[in-house]
Amino acid sequence: YCLLWNYEKFNELQSQILNDVVNTNANIVVGAPTGSGKTCVFEMAVARMIRNNYLSNKHLTSEKAVYISPSKALCDERMKDWSFKFGKLQLGVKCVLVTGDVENGQAIYRNIDDATVILTTPEKWDSLTRRWKENVSLLSQIKILMIDEVHLVGDDTRGAVLEA
């Protein structure tokens, strides 16, 4: 894990939740203020998924983590950061951006199929999962889901997509 983070120790929130994220299969919901380290908790969970996947199979399998952000700019920023960060592991971790700006038709599914981490917007994720019977294989591969800015659920313009 030392390859992934540039700081000496985790903050209080991260330290309190570290054992559950790294050593259990517990479902976890983290609600904390902006800048408190929630994204790092997601990274911990992804690192655990990759580690367990690789230790069990000696290669990455089709397990996936999904990051949903209301902002394409934030997806772009995380894409650059995580491609670099998880790339340092040299295990073939592939991050894929699915925001509607970068793909078309069947290329979406080919990219997602090869991905370990999927970064997307609520609207795009809704359109991909609305036809869940056609995408049951994809949905069954998802092990981690992070909804960034979840407080937007109540928002008149964006909330309905997250609520669906």
N, C-alpha and C positions, 0 to 999 in steps of 0.2 A: 504493500500500500504506500510505502514511502515515496515511490516514484510519482504518485499522483498529486501530492500536495506540497506546496513550497513553505509551509509554516511548521514550526516546531511542535505545536500542540493544538488540539481542537478547542473551540470555545466551550462555554458551559453547556449550551443546548446540545451541541454535537457530542460532547463527552457523556452527557446523561443518556443519550439514545444509542451511542456507539455499540454497546453489547447487544442490544436487541436487533439492530440493523445487521451486524456482522455475524452474529452467532445463533440467531433463531430464524424461524420461518413466520414470525408474528406479522400480522397485518399492522401497519403503522400509519397513523395520520398525524402530520406535524402542522400545527397552527402556531405561527410565531410572527413577530413583526418583520417588516422589510429589513434586510441586512443582517438577520440573525443567524444565517448559516443553513437555511433549509436546502438550498441547492447542493451544498456539500453533503448533506444527508442522503440526497438522491444519488450523488456520485458514489458514496459509500455502498449503497445498495447495489448499484450497477457493478462496482468492483467486486462485491461478494458474488453476484450472479456469474460474472465472468470467471472468477476464481473457482467456484464450485463446479461450473460447467466444464472448465478446462481440467480440473483435477479428476472429475468423474469420467471424462471422455477423451482426454488428451488432445482435444481440439474443441473449438467453439461449435455448439449446436445451434439450433434455430431459436433459442430463447431470446426474447426481446424486451427492451425497456422503452417506454413511450414517454416523451416530454411534451406537454401541451402548454403553449403560451399564447396569450391573446395578441402578442406583438410579433410580426415577422422579423423585425429588427432584433428582438431578443432571441428568437430562434436562430437567426444568422450568427449572432454573437456566441451563443452556446455551441453551435455547430463548429465554429472555428476553434473554440476552447476545447471542446470534448474530442474533436478529431485529433488534436495535438496531444491532449492529456492521455486518452486511452490508446492512442497510437504508440506512446512510449512503452506500453506493455509488450509490444511486438507479438501480439497474438492474433492479429487479423481482425480486430474490432473495427466495424464499419459503422459510421454515423451517417444517417441519411436525412436530408431536409425535405419535408413534404408540406409545402405551404401553398401550392397552386401556381407559384411563379417559376418553378424550376423543373417541372416534369409534365408529361402528357400521357394520356391513355394507359396502355399496358406497361409502359416504362415505369410507372409508379409502382406497380406490383412487383416487377423484377427488382427494382431498387429496394423495396421493403423486404422482399424475400431474403436478400443478402445482408440486410442490416442487423446490427446488434442494438443500436440506439436509433429510434425514430423521433425526429423533432418536427412538430406540426402545430397548426393553429386549431382552435376549436371547430371552426367552420370546415376545414379540410378533413379533420378527424371524423366529424359528423358525416360528411359525404362518403368517406371510406367505410365507416362502420354501419351506416344506415342499411346497407345491403349485407347484413351480417351472415345470412345463410350462404351467400356466395363467398364470404371471407371467413368462414368458421375456422379454417386452418390458421390464418393469421391471428385471429383473436385468441385461439388456444395457445399460441406461442408467447403471449404477453405475460411477463412475470412481474414487471414493475410499471407503475403508472404514476406520473407526477403531473398535477395540474397546477401550473404557476399562476399566481394572481387569481386564486379560486374565489376571492371575494367578489369577483365580477358576476357570479351566479345570479345575484339579484339585480344586475344592471339591465335596463330596458333594451339596450341595443345588442349586448353580447350574451347576456345571461341565459336566454332561452336555448342557445346552442349547447352550452355546458350542461344545462339541466336535462336536455334530451339524452 
